[in-house]
Amino acid sequence: MSDTPPDRLSTDPASPYFDEPSLRRGVGIRFRGEERNNIDEYCVSEGWVRVAVGNTKDRFGNPMTIKLKGEVEPYFRDPAAETETEAE
């Protein structure tokens, strides 16, 4: 597997951009220079992210999302650093 995350990734299993191995590895997102952990989908080349809007649902029971535009920087989280932090 490559050291760079995919250009576009979604957490929705029904999406064509869903990539389970990448999600299992742990993808972090820096959006507009700020660390975000509530991103449902992102696209680096187009410069946008989708985030859920509260607890609202659409007519199919999926979370309602909005698209925000800005600089998107995905990265793979370091699993070794996370396990050390959890052990303390």
Helices and strands as residue ranges (DSSP letters): E 8-10, H 20-25, E 27-31, E 34-36, E 39-43, E 48-57, E 63-69, E 72-76, H 79-87
